């Protein structure tokens, strides 16, 4: 027994000597193959965030403030790059894999230097207009890769950073006539105004106004156009969920075609419909359903140029954008980049930045901040024009699925966008 114990102790001693020598050689070696076992800390971590157009001015301003501060992750400074892009355009690029996501089973460690360099511009996060765009993009990648790339739970889940509803914006002179004629402004009254053969005189307005002109974002350029059509369908059917069968219903299509026929010119309209409204006034339209934040941001321009303020009304069947901050969880971005993105997300949700969002007409996602929290809030500034801190009597539409969206877009391309 004593001899066995002695041999055992000797083996342990030899092993200890070998380990000690190995550690000593590693500490004094300049061999890059040994040093490569240790991950070097970068000088800075850069994150690239795709950002929907309606929220881009606020997010870009926040990013400039964030970049100018002392924000770090694991001691490494963070720099945020904002890339403005419409949600539908971004969804198309995700679907076509134009950002260069790796195929299933491929990891960055096995790529060439050129391939790894190409990943440097891969988006770290995406802030689309609405959560349903995230779900559609994730469904496409999940089918192709066999895993989720955008999450609905956990630390990296998609989280709304602001909210904006779709509301009616109608020039006050026209709104007075419509309310006198129809009692309230909704999709049905707008439809009846759109098909009035005698134009504004038939409705009780001035003959110089011509025919009623509707303002709706171009669905091919702006996700807001789809949101408006979904809201219209909700009112037509009197319910919150819309199916492909509803979209292809001939009666609904005829009704929607009459509505869209009142839009002056979809082909020349930009993606910034509310801005066109402010710049070109009555030639663009008399009123329409647009994103509340876009309406509020352009209220002063409309008043300055046309001396006829917009009046805001809220539909019964309401659609909205919730601008979810969504972190890509695939191997194309590093762990430190993903965590840096969460740092910027927390910054956007802070009380200070949520208050700053009010100056852009955005409703805070942070429940601690009311819409009238600051004097700079556009909800305070334009309260007399109908904007409401809490919107009553609304029914929230359900998010459409991919088939419904594609059906609406196809109908638009075949019947309107000519």
FINU-926676 format. One record per residue: residue in three letters; x negated, y negated, z of N, C-alpha, C in turn. Coordinates in steps of 0.05 Angstrom, whole numbers, padded with zeros to 5 digits, always signed. Layout:
// FINU-926676
ALAXYZXYZXYZ
...
***
This chain:
// FINU-926676
UNK-00017+00024+00000+00000+00000+00000-00017-00025+00000
UNK-00039-00025+00016-00056-00049+00018-00070-00054-00009
UNK-00078-00031-00023-00091-00035-00049-00072-00046-00069
UNK-00047-00037-00069-00026-00047-00088-00021-00077-00083
UNK-00020-00084-00057-00015-00112-00050-00038-00129-00059
UNK-00062-00119-00057-00086-00135-00065-00085-00139-00095
UNK-00079-00119-00111-00077-00121-00140-00056-00142-00148
UNK-00033-00140-00134-00011-00159-00140-00019-00188-00135
UNK-00033-00192-00112-00042-00220-00106-00062-00229-00126
UNK-00080-00211-00135-00100-00218-00155-00087-00227-00181
UNK-00067-00212-00189-00052-00219-00214-00040-00246-00212
UNK-00028-00252-00189-00016-00279-00185-00037-00300-00187
UNK-00060-00295-00175-00082-00315-00175-00092-00320-00203
UNK-00095-00299-00219-00104-00303-00247-00083-00319-00263
UNK-00058-00312-00259-00037-00326-00273-00037-00356-00266
UNK-00042-00362-00240-00042-00390-00231-00065-00405-00244
UNK-00089-00391-00246-00112-00404-00258-00106-00409-00288
UNK-00094-00390-00302-00087-00394-00330-00069-00418-00334
UNK-00048-00420-00317-00029-00442-00319-00043-00469-00314
UNK-00061-00469-00294-00075-00494-00287-00093-00503-00310
UNK-00107-00484-00322-00125-00490-00344-00109-00501-00368
UNK-00086-00488-00373-00069-00497-00395-00059-00525-00392
UNK-00050-00532-00367-00041-00559-00361-00063-00579-00364
UNK-00088-00571-00355-00110-00589-00357-00118-00595-00386
UNK-00118-00573-00403-00124-00577-00431-00103-00594-00445
UNK-00077-00590-00438-00056-00606-00450-00059-00635-00443
UNK-00065-00641-00418-00068-00668-00409-00090-00683-00423
UNK-00112-00668-00431-00135-00681-00442-00137-00677-00473
UNK-00118-00663-00484-00119-00658-00513-00107-00680-00529
UNK-00119-00686-00552-00107-00706-00571-00095-00692-00595
UNK-00092-00666-00593-00081-00650-00614-00051-00658-00618
UNK-00044-00668-00642-00016-00677-00646+00004-00654-00645
UNK-00004-00630-00650+00015-00608-00648+00023-00603-00620
UNK+00005-00609-00601+00013-00606-00572+00029-00631-00563
UNK+00020-00654-00571+00034-00679-00563+00062-00680-00574
UNK+00066-00666-00597+00092-00666-00609+00114-00653-00593
UNK+00106-00637-00573+00126-00625-00556+00140-00645-00538
UNK+00129-00669-00536+00141-00690-00520+00154-00710-00539
UNK+00180-00716-00534+00195-00734-00551+00187-00763-00544
UNK+00177-00778-00563+00169-00805-00558+00193-00823-00555
UNK+00192-00842-00537+00214-00860-00533+00212-00882-00554
UNK+00234-00888-00569+00233-00908-00590+00230-00936-00578
UNK+00221-00955-00595+00219-00983-00586+00247-00995-00583
UNK+00265-00987-00599+00293-00996-00598+00311-00975-00610
UNK+00337-00976-00603+00356-00958-00615+00376-00975-00631
UNK+00379-00968-00656+00397-00983-00674+00422-00967-00679
UNK+00445-00980-00676+00470-00966-00681+00486-00981-00702
UNK+00497-00967-00721+00512-00978-00744+00541-00972-00740
UNK+00558-00992-00740+00586-00988-00734+00604-00998-00757
UNK+00618-00980-00770+00638-00988-00791+00662-01000-00777
UNK+00670-01024-00786+00691-01039-00772+00712-01049-00790
UNK+00738-01044-00783+00761-01052-00799+00761-01082-00802
UNK+00771-01091-00825+00771-01120-00832+00786-01138-00812
UNK+00810-01130-00802+00824-01148-00784+00810-01154-00758
UNK+00793-01135-00749+00780-01137-00723+00751-01145-00726
UNK+00741-01146-00750+00712-01151-00754+00702-01178-00743
UNK+00717-01200-00746+00706-01225-00736+00701-01224-00706
UNK+00719-01213-00690+00715-01211-00661+00692-01191-00655
UNK+00692-01168-00668+00671-01148-00662+00644-01158-00670
UNK+00642-01173-00692+00616-01183-00701+00606-01205-00681
UNK+00624-01221-00671+00617-01241-00652+00607-01228-00626
UNK+00622-01207-00618+00614-01192-00593+00587-01179-00597
UNK+00582-01168-00621+00556-01155-00627+00533-01175-00625
UNK+00537-01199-00635+00516-01220-00634+00510-01227-00605
UNK+00530-01228-00588+00526-01234-00559+00512-01210-00546
UNK+00521-01186-00553+00509-01161-00542+00480-01159-00550
UNK+00473-01164-00575+00446-01162-00584+00428-01183-00571
UNK+00439-01206-00564+00424-01227-00551+00420-01223-00522
UNK+00433-01203-00510+00431-01197-00482+00410-01176-00476
UNK+00409-01168-00452+00389-01148-00443+00403-01121-00440
UNK+00412-01110-00462+00427-01085-00461+00409-01062-00470
UNK+00407-01042-00453+00389-01019-00458+00403-00993-00452
UNK+00391-00972-00463+00400-00944-00456+00375-00928-00450
UNK+00373-00917-00427+00349-00903-00418+00324-00921-00420
UNK+00328-00947-00415+00306-00966-00416+00299-00976-00444
UNK+00314-00967-00465+00308-00974-00492+00328-00996-00501
UNK+00319-01018-00512+00337-01039-00522+00355-01030-00544
UNK+00380-01039-00544+00400-01032-00563+00405-01055-00583
UNK+00407-01048-00608+00414-01068-00629+00438-01057-00645
UNK+00459-01073-00647+00483-01065-00661+00485-01078-00688
UNK+00491-01062-00708+00496-01072-00735+00526-01067-00742
UNK+00540-01088-00751+00568-01086-00758+00571-01085-00789
UNK+00586-01066-00799+00591-01063-00827+00621-01066-00831
UNK+00630-01087-00844+00659-01092-00848+00669-01075-00871
UNK+00691-01060-00867+00702-01043-00888+00731-01037-00881
UNK+00748-01039-00901+00776-01032-00898+00779-01002-00890
UNK+00799-00997-00873+00803-00969-00863+00807-00949-00885
UNK+00824-00956-00905+00829-00937-00927+00804-00932-00944
UNK+00788-00953-00948+00763-00950-00963+00744-00932-00948
UNK+00742-00936-00922+00724-00919-00906+00734-00890-00906
UNK+00760-00886-00903+00771-00859-00903+00764-00845-00930
UNK+00766-00859-00952+00758-00847-00977+00729-00839-00978
UNK+00712-00856-00967+00683-00850-00967+00677-00826-00948
UNK+00691-00825-00926+00688-00801-00909+00696-00776-00924
UNK+00720-00778-00937+00730-00754-00951+00711-00745-00973
UNK+00698-00764-00986+00679-00757-01008+00651-00752-00997
UNK+00648-00754-00971+00622-00750-00958+00601-00768-00969
UNK+00608-00793-00974+00589-00812-00986+00569-00822-00965
UNK+00575-00817-00939+00555-00825-00919+00534-00804-00914
UNK+00538-00780-00926+00517-00760-00925+00516-00742-00901
UNK+00539-00734-00891+00539-00715-00868+00527-00688-00877
UNK+00512-00676-00859+00498-00651-00865+00518-00628-00868
UNK+00510-00609-00883+00526-00585-00887+00525-00568-00861
UNK+00544-00551-00858+00546-00534-00834+00520-00517-00831
UNK+00510-00517-00806+00486-00502-00800+00460-00516-00805
UNK+00461-00539-00818+00436-00555-00824+00431-00574-00801
UNK+00406-00575-00792+00399-00593-00770+00377-00611-00780
UNK+00375-00636-00769+00355-00655-00778+00327-00645-00777
UNK+00320-00628-00757+00293-00618-00754+00283-00603-00779
UNK+00302-00592-00795+00294-00576-00818+00294-00593-00844
UNK+00299-00619-00842+00300-00636-00865+00273-00646-00873
UNK+00270-00655-00898+00246-00668-00907+00245-00696-00896
UNK+00222-00710-00898+00220-00737-00888+00240-00755-00902
UNK+00243-00752-00928+00261-00768-00944+00290-00764-00935
UNK+00297-00739-00929+00324-00733-00921+00330-00745-00893
UNK+00310-00743-00875+00313-00755-00849+00316-00785-00851
UNK+00301-00797-00869+00302-00826-00872+00329-00834-00882
UNK+00342-00818-00899+00369-00825-00909+00389-00826-00886
UNK+00385-00810-00865+00403-00810-00843+00401-00835-00826
UNK+00381-00851-00830+00378-00875-00814+00400-00895-00818
UNK+00414-00894-00840+00437-00912-00845+00464-00898-00840
UNK+00463-00874-00829+00488-00860-00823+00503-00874-00801
UNK+00530-00878-00804+00545-00892-00783+00544-00878-00756
UNK+00539-00893-00736+00540-00883-00708+00568-00881-00698
UNK+00584-00901-00707+00612-00902-00697+00629-00916-00719
UNK+00655-00912-00716+00675-00923-00735+00697-00936-00719
UNK+00705-00961-00726+00728-00974-00714+00748-00978-00737
UNK+00765-00959-00744+00784-00962-00765+00808-00978-00755
UNK+00827-00982-00773+00851-00997-00766+00868-00982-00746
UNK+00871-00955-00751+00890-00940-00736+00879-00912-00730
UNK+00889-00901-00708+00881-00874-00699+00887-00853-00720
UNK+00908-00856-00735+00915-00835-00755+00893-00833-00776
UNK+00879-00854-00782+00857-00852-00801+00834-00835-00790
UNK+00829-00837-00764+00809-00820-00751+00817-00790-00753
UNK+00843-00785-00748+00853-00758-00748+00851-00746-00776
UNK+00857-00762-00797+00855-00753-00824+00826-00747-00832
UNK+00808-00764-00825+00780-00760-00831+00769-00735-00817
UNK+00776-00732-00791+00767-00709-00776+00778-00683-00787
UNK+00803-00683-00796+00815-00659-00807+00800-00650-00832
UNK+00792-00669-00848+00777-00663-00873+00750-00650-00866
UNK+00735-00662-00847+00709-00651-00840+00712-00624-00825
UNK+00732-00622-00808+00736-00598-00792+00740-00574-00811
UNK+00755-00579-00832+00760-00557-00851+00735-00549-00866
UNK+00718-00569-00872+00694-00564-00888+00671-00553-00871
UNK+00668-00564-00846+00645-00557-00829+00652-00536-00807
UNK+00678-00533-00802+00685-00514-00781+00683-00526-00753
UNK+00681-00552-00751+00679-00565-00725+00689-00594-00727
UNK+00696-00605-00704+00705-00633-00703+00681-00652-00704
UNK+00685-00675-00717+00664-00696-00718+00673-00721-00703
UNK+00700-00724-00699+00711-00745-00683+00729-00731-00662
UNK+00726-00739-00637+00739-00725-00615+00764-00740-00605
UNK+00783-00726-00593+00806-00738-00581+00806-00737-00551
UNK+00785-00723-00540+00782-00723-00511+00753-00723-00503
UNK+00747-00725-00478+00720-00725-00469+00706-00752-00471
UNK+00681-00753-00465+00666-00778-00463+00666-00793-00490
UNK+00664-00778-00512+00662-00791-00538+00688-00793-00553
UNK+00710-00791-00538+00737-00793-00551+00741-00820-00563
UNK+00759-00821-00583+00767-00846-00595+00783-00862-00575
UNK+00775-00888-00571+00789-00905-00552+00796-00931-00564
UNK+00822-00939-00564+00830-00965-00574+00815-00988-00560
UNK+00807-01008-00575+00793-01031-00563+00810-01056-00566
UNK+00832-01056-00581+00850-01078-00584+00875-01068-00598
UNK+00896-01083-00598+00921-01075-00611+00932-01099-00626
UNK+00944-01094-00650+00959-01115-00664+00983-01102-00677
UNK+01006-01115-00674+01031-01105-00685+01035-01116-00713
UNK+01053-01104-00728+01062-01116-00753+01088-01132-00747
UNK+01088-01157-00757+01110-01175-00751+01118-01190-00776
UNK+01142-01201-00776+01151-01218-00798+01140-01246-00794
UNK+01128-01257-00815+01120-01285-00816+01135-01298-00838
UNK+01152-01317-00832+01169-01330-00852+01167-01360-00848
UNK+01164-01375-00871+01164-01404-00869+01189-01413-00855
UNK+01187-01433-00837+01209-01441-00820+01233-01450-00837
UNK+01228-01465-00859+01250-01474-00875+01265-01451-00887
UNK+01251-01430-00896+01264-01406-00907+01277-01389-00886
UNK+01264-01388-00862+01275-01371-00841+01302-01382-00831
UNK+01305-01408-00830+01331-01420-00822+01353-01412-00840
UNK+01347-01411-00866+01368-01403-00886+01374-01374-00883
UNK+01354-01357-00881+01359-01328-00878+01374-01321-00853
UNK+01368-01334-00831+01382-01328-00806+01411-01338-00808
UNK+01416-01360-00821+01443-01370-00825+01459-01352-00843
UNK+01446-01340-00863+01460-01323-00881+01465-01295-00870
UNK+01444-01283-00858+01445-01255-00850+01446-01250-00820
UNK+01441-01270-00804+01442-01267-00775+01416-01260-00762
UNK+01400-01243-00775+01373-01237-00766+01355-01229-00789
UNK+01330-01229-00784+01310-01222-00805+01300-01194-00800
UNK+01306-01177-00819+01297-01149-00817+01294-01139-00846
UNK+01287-01113-00849+01283-01103-00876+01308-01104-00893
UNK+01331-01100-00881+01356-01100-00896+01362-01128-00907
UNK+01359-01148-00889+01365-01176-00898+01344-01185-00918
UNK+01319-01177-00915+01298-01183-00934+01304-01170-00961
UNK+01314-01145-00960+01321-01131-00984+01344-01146-00999
UNK+01364-01154-00984+01387-01168-00996+01378-01195-01008
UNK+01359-01208-00994+01348-01233-01005+01333-01228-01031
UNK+01319-01205-01031+01302-01199-01054+01319-01193-01079
UNK+01343-01182-01076+01359-01175-01100+01380-01196-01106
UNK+01380-01218-01092+01400-01239-01097+01396-01250-01126
UNK+01415-01245-01143+01412-01253-01171+01410-01283-01175
UNK+01423-01298-01157+01423-01327-01160+01400-01340-01146
UNK+01382-01324-01134+01359-01335-01120+01367-01350-01095
UNK+01350-01369-01087+01354-01383-01062+01381-01398-01060
UNK+01391-01410-01082+01417-01423-01080+01439-01404-01072
UNK+01438-01379-01081+01458-01360-01072+01456-01354-01042
UNK+01432-01356-01031+01428-01351-01003+01433-01375-00986
UNK+01436-01399-00998+01441-01423-00983+01417-01442-00982
UNK+01396-01435-00997+01372-01451-00998+01371-01470-01022
UNK+01349-01483-01026+01346-01503-01047+01340-01489-01074
UNK+01351-01501-01095+01346-01490-01121+01317-01491-01130
UNK+01302-01510-01119+01274-01513-01126+01257-01491-01114
UNK+01268-01475-01096+01253-01453-01084+01253-01429-01103
UNK+01270-01428-01123+01270-01406-01142+01282-01381-01129
UNK+01269-01358-01133+01278-01333-01122+01261-01326-01097
UNK+01273-01310-01080+01258-01301-01056+01233-01285-01063
UNK+01211-01292-01051+01185-01278-01056+01175-01266-01031
UNK+01170-01240-01032+01162-01224-01009+01131-01223-01008
UNK+01120-01223-00984+01091-01220-00979+01087-01193-00965
UNK+01072-01175-00977+01065-01149-00965+01036-01143-00975
UNK+01019-01134-00957+00992-01127-00966+00992-01105-00988
UNK+00973-01107-01006+00970-01087-01027+00962-01060-01014
UNK+00979-01040-01015+00972-01014-01003+00947-01001-01013
UNK+00939-01008-01038+00914-00997-01049+00889-01010-01038
UNK+00892-01033-01026+00869-01048-01016+00870-01052-00985
UNK+00893-01048-00973+00896-01055-00945+00915-01035-00932
UNK+00906-01022-00910+00923-01003-00896+00948-01016-00886
UNK+00949-01043-00884+00973-01056-00875+00996-01053-00894
UNK+00990-01050-00920+01012-01045-00939+01026-01019-00934
UNK+01012-00998-00927+01024-00973-00920+01040-00976-00894
UNK+01029-00990-00875+01044-00994-00849+01070-01008-00854
UNK+01071-01028-00872+01095-01042-00878+01116-01024-00891
UNK+01107-01006-00910+01126-00988-00922+01136-00967-00902
UNK+01119-00959-00884+01128-00940-00863+01149-00953-00845
UNK+01145-00978-00838+01165-00993-00822+01191-00995-00837
UNK+01189-01002-00863+01214-01004-00880+01229-00977-00881
UNK+01214-00955-00884+01226-00929-00884+01240-00923-00858
UNK+01227-00931-00836+01239-00926-00810+01266-00939-00807
UNK+01268-00965-00816+01293-00979-00815+01314-00967-00834
UNK+01305-00959-00858+01323-00947-00878+01336-00922-00867
UNK+01320-00905-00854+01331-00879-00844+01340-00881-00815
UNK+01333-00902-00801+01342-00905-00773+01328-00885-00754
UNK+01303-00878-00760+01288-00860-00743+01258-00866-00745
UNK+01243-00853-00727+01215-00860-00724+01196-00842-00740
UNK+01205-00819-00750+01187-00801-00764+01195-00800-00794
UNK+01176-00801-00811+01181-00801-00840+01167-00777-00852
UNK+01181-00764-00870+01170-00740-00883+01166-00745-00913
UNK+01153-00726-00926+01149-00729-00955+01176-00728-00969
UNK+01195-00712-00959+01222-00711-00970+01236-00738-00969
UNK+01230-00753-00947+01242-00780-00945+01230-00799-00966
UNK+01203-00797-00970+01190-00814-00989+01200-00809-01018
UNK+01205-00784-01024+01214-00776-01051+01244-00777-01055
UNK+01259-00786-01035+01288-00789-01037+01294-00811-01058
UNK+01308-00805-01080+01314-00825-01100+01327-00850-01090
UNK+01345-00847-01070+01359-00871-01060+01339-00889-01045
UNK+01322-00877-01029+01301-00893-01015+01282-00906-01035
UNK+01274-00891-01056+01256-00902-01075+01268-00926-01090
UNK+01293-00924-01097+01307-00946-01111+01308-00971-01093
UNK+01314-00966-01067+01316-00988-01048+01288-01001-01044
UNK+01268-00984-01041+01241-00995-01037+01230-01009-01061
UNK+01238-00999-01085+01229-01012-01110+01241-01039-01112
UNK+01266-01043-01104+01278-01069-01104+01264-01088-01085
UNK+01256-01078-01062+01241-01094-01043+01214-01103-01055
UNK+01199-01084-01064+01172-01089-01075+01173-01106-01100
UNK+01196-01106-01114+01199-01123-01137+01199-01152-01131
UNK+01203-01159-01105+01203-01188-01097+01175-01198-01091
UNK+01154-01180-01091+01127-01189-01088+01117-01202-01113
UNK+01105-01225-01111+01098-01240-01135+01078-01225-01154
UNK+01055-01216-01143+01035-01203-01160+01016-01187-01143
UNK+01020-01161-01142+01002-01144-01126+00974-01142-01139
UNK+00973-01144-01166+00948-01139-01179+00927-01161-01173
UNK+00936-01185-01169+00917-01207-01163+00913-01212-01134
UNK+00929-01199-01117+00927-01204-01088+00901-01192-01077
UNK+00889-01205-01058+00865-01194-01045+00874-01177-01022
UNK+00854-01165-01009+00859-01149-00985+00867-01167-00961
UNK+00861-01193-00963+00866-01212-00942+00892-01227-00947
UNK+00914-01213-00945+00940-01224-00953+00948-01249-00937
UNK+00944-01248-00911+00952-01271-00894+00935-01296-00902
UNK+00910-01291-00909+00893-01313-00917+00903-01325-00943
UNK+00911-01308-00962+00923-01317-00987+00949-01334-00981
UNK+00964-01324-00962+00988-01338-00954+00982-01366-00945
UNK+00960-01369-00929+00952-01395-00919+00941-01413-00941
UNK+00926-01401-00960+00913-01417-00981+00932-01426-01002
UNK+00951-01409-01010+00967-01414-01034+00996-01419-01028
UNK+01004-01416-01003+01031-01424-00994+01053-01410-01008
UNK+01074-01426-01016+01098-01415-01027+01094-01400-01053
UNK+01072-01405-01067+01067-01391-01092+01061-01361-01087
UNK+01051-01355-01063+01046-01327-01055+01072-01315-01045
UNK+01088-01329-01029+01112-01318-01019+01126-01336-00999
UNK+01151-01329-00993+01166-01343-00973+01164-01331-00945
UNK+01157-01306-00944+01154-01292-00919+01148-01263-00923
UNK+01139-01250-00903+01133-01221-00906+01125-01209-00880
UNK+01120-01183-00881+01111-01168-00857+01081-01164-00859
UNK+01067-01175-00839+01037-01175-00839+01028-01169-00811
UNK+01002-01164-00808+00991-01159-00782+00992-01184-00765
UNK+01002-01181-00741+01005-01204-00723+00980-01220-00719
UNK+00957-01207-00716+00932-01222-00712+00925-01238-00737
UNK+00930-01227-00761+00924-01242-00785+00942-01266-00787
UNK+00968-01263-00780+00986-01286-00781+00977-01308-00761
UNK+00969-01300-00737+00962-01319-00717+00936-01334-00725
UNK+00917-01319-00736+00892-01332-00744+00896-01352-00766
UNK+00917-01349-00782+00921-01367-00805+00943-01387-00801
UNK+00955-01387-00777+00977-01406-00771+00968-01435-00775
UNK+00945-01442-00765+00936-01470-00767+00931-01478-00796
UNK+00919-01460-00811+00914-01466-00839+00940-01470-00854
UNK+00960-01454-00848+00986-01456-00861+00999-01483-00854
UNK+00998-01490-00829+01011-01515-00820+00996-01539-00831
UNK+00970-01538-00833+00954-01560-00843+00960-01565-00873
UNK+00961-01543-00888+00964-01546-00917+00993-01551-00926
UNK+01012-01538-00912+01039-01538-00923+01059-01552-00905
UNK+01052-01560-00881+01069-01575-00863+01096-01561-00859
UNK+01096-01535-00861+01120-01519-00857+01110-01494-00842
UNK+01112-01494-00815+01100-01473-00800+01113-01446-00804
UNK+01098-01425-00800+01110-01398-00800+01125-01393-00775
UNK+01147-01379-00777+01162-01369-00754+01158-01339-00753
UNK+01152-01329-00729+01145-01301-00726+01169-01286-00714
UNK+01175-01263-00725+01197-01245-00716+01186-01217-00714
UNK+01197-01201-00696+01187-01174-00692+01208-01154-00701
UNK+01200-01134-00717+01219-01114-00728+01228-01095-00707
UNK+01251-01082-00712+01260-01062-00693+01243-01037-00695
UNK+01236-01029-00719+01218-01006-00723+01190-01017-00728
UNK+01174-01016-00707+01148-01029-00708+01126-01010-00714
UNK+01107-01019-00730+01082-01005-00734+01059-01023-00723
UNK+01036-01011-00719+01015-01026-00707+00988-01013-00713
UNK+00967-01028-00708+00939-01018-00709+00928-01019-00681
UNK+00914-00997-00674+00903-00995-00647+00872-00996-00647
UNK+00860-00997-00670+00831-01001-00673+00814-00983-00654
UNK+00815-00957-00658+00801-00939-00640+00771-00939-00645
UNK+00755-00943-00625+00726-00941-00626+00719-00911-00626
UNK+00708-00901-00648+00705-00872-00652+00676-00865-00657
UNK+00664-00850-00639+00636-00842-00641+00633-00816-00658
UNK+00615-00817-00677+00609-00792-00693+00593-00773-00675
UNK+00602-00748-00672+00589-00730-00654+00572-00709-00668
UNK+00568-00711-00694+00551-00692-00708+00522-00697-00704
UNK+00504-00679-00714+00475-00681-00710+00462-00703-00726
UNK+00477-00717-00743+00465-00737-00760+00455-00761-00744
UNK+00467-00765-00720+00457-00787-00703+00447-00775-00677
UNK+00428-00788-00664+00415-00777-00640+00433-00781-00616
UNK+00426-00767-00594+00441-00770-00569+00438-00798-00558
UNK+00415-00810-00561+00411-00837-00551+00428-00858-00567
UNK+00431-00853-00593+00448-00870-00609+00478-00868-00600
UNK+00486-00843-00596+00514-00839-00588+00519-00853-00561
UNK+00501-00850-00542+00504-00863-00516+00502-00893-00518
UNK+00485-00903-00536+00484-00932-00541+00510-00943-00552
UNK+00523-00927-00569+00549-00935-00579+00570-00937-00557
UNK+00568-00919-00538+00586-00920-00515+00581-00945-00498
UNK+00556-00954-00496+00549-00979-00482+00563-01002-00495
UNK+00562-01003-00522+00575-01025-00536+00606-01023-00534
UNK+00616-00999-00534+00645-00995-00530+00653-01007-00503
UNK+00638-01000-00482+00644-01011-00455+00643-01041-00455
UNK+00624-01052-00470+00621-01081-00472+00646-01094-00484
UNK+00656-01082-00506+00680-01092-00519+00705-01090-00501
UNK+00706-01070-00483+00728-01067-00465+00726-01082-00439
UNK+00704-01096-00436+00700-01112-00411+00720-01135-00411
UNK+00726-01145-00387+00745-01167-00383+00738-01191-00400
UNK+00712-01197-00401+00703-01221-00415+00709-01219-00445
UNK+00701-01196-00457+00705-01193-00486+00734-01189-00493
UNK+00750-01176-00476+00778-01173-00481+00792-01201-00480
UNK+00783-01218-00463+00794-01245-00463+00786-01260-00489
UNK+00761-01255-00498+00752-01268-00522+00769-01259-00546
UNK+00779-01234-00546+00795-01224-00568+00821-01239-00571
UNK+00831-01252-00550+00856-01267-00551+00853-01291-00570
UNK+00830-01302-00573+00825-01324-00591+00827-01315-00620
UNK+00827-01289-00625+00830-01278-00652+00858-01266-00656
UNK+00876-01271-00637+00903-01261-00640+00906-01231-00635
UNK+00887-01219-00621+00888-01191-00616+00899-01186-00587
UNK+00915-01166-00584+00925-01158-00558+00905-01140-00544
UNK+00898-01146-00519+00877-01130-00506+00885-01102-00501
UNK+00865-01084-00504+00869-01056-00496+00865-01052-00467
UNK+00850-01071-00455+00845-01071-00426+00870-01081-00412
UNK+00883-01064-00396+00908-01071-00383+00905-01093-00363
UNK+00881-01100-00355+00877-01121-00335+00880-01149-00347
UNK+00880-01151-00374+00880-01177-00387+00907-01181-00401
UNK+00923-01201-00391+00948-01208-00405+00942-01225-00429
UNK+00961-01227-00448+00956-01242-00472+00954-01272-00468
UNK+00963-01282-00445+00961-01310-00439+00939-01316-00419
UNK+00919-01299-00418+00898-01301-00398+00881-01326-00401
UNK+00878-01337-00425+00862-01361-00429+00877-01381-00446
UNK+00868-01406-00444+00880-01428-00460+00873-01425-00490
UNK+00851-01410-00496+00843-01406-00523+00860-01384-00537
UNK+00877-01370-00522+00893-01348-00533+00912-01359-00554
UNK+00912-01346-00578+00930-01354-00599+00959-01348-00591
UNK+00963-01330-00572+00990-01325-00562+01001-01348-00546
UNK+00984-01363-00533+00992-01387-00519+00996-01410-00539
UNK+00977-01412-00557+00977-01435-00576+01002-01435-00594
UNK+01011-01411-00602+01033-01409-00621+01058-01398-00609
UNK+01061-01401-00583+01085-01391-00569+01111-01403-00580
UNK+01110-01428-00589+01134-01441-00599+01142-01431-00627
UNK+01125-01415-00640+01131-01405-00666+01142-01376-00665
UNK+01148-01366-00641+01161-01341-00638+01143-01318-00629
UNK+01117-01323-00626+01100-01301-00617+01107-01294-00588
UNK+01108-01269-00581+01117-01261-00555+01096-01244-00541
UNK+01091-01250-00515+01072-01234-00499+01081-01205-00497
UNK+01106-01201-00492+01117-01174-00491+01140-01172-00511
UNK+01137-01153-00529+01156-01151-00552+01180-01134-00543
UNK+01204-01144-00543+01227-01129-00535+01240-01114-00558
UNK+01258-01095-00551+01275-01082-00571+01261-01070-00595
UNK+01239-01057-00590+01225-01045-00613+01224-01015-00610
UNK+01224-01001-00633+01221-00972-00633+01195-00966-00648
UNK+01177-00952-00635+01151-00947-00646+01153-00924-00667
UNK+01143-00930-00691+01141-00909-00711+01119-00889-00705
UNK+01123-00864-00712+01103-00844-00708+01082-00846-00730
UNK+01058-00839-00724+01036-00840-00744+01042-00820-00766
UNK+01039-00829-00791+01045-00811-00814+01022-00791-00817
UNK+01029-00768-00830+01007-00749-00836+00996-00755-00864
UNK+00976-00739-00872+00962-00745-00897+00982-00743-00921
UNK+01000-00723-00921+01018-00719-00943+01037-00743-00947
UNK+01046-00754-00925+01064-00777-00927+01049-00801-00938
UNK+01025-00805-00928+01009-00828-00938+01003-00825-00968
UNK+00995-00801-00976+00989-00797-01004+01014-00800-01021
UNK+01037-00792-01011+01062-00795-01026+01069-00825-01029
UNK+01066-00840-01008+01071-00869-01010+01053-00883-01029
UNK+01027-00876-01028+01007-00888-01046+01013-00880-01075
UNK+01020-00855-01079+01026-00846-01107+01051-00860-01117
UNK+01072-00863-01100+01096-00877-01109+01089-00905-01117
UNK+01072-00918-01101+01064-00946-01106+01049-00948-01132
UNK+01031-00930-01137+01015-00931-01162+01032-00927-01186
UNK+01052-00909-01184+01069-00903-01207+01091-00924-01213
UNK+01100-00937-01191+01124-00954-01194+01118-00984-01191
UNK+01097-00991-01178+01092-01020-01171+01066-01030-01182
UNK+01044-01015-01177+01018-01025-01184+01012-01022-01214
UNK+01027-01036-01231+01023-01033-01259+01012-01060-01270
***
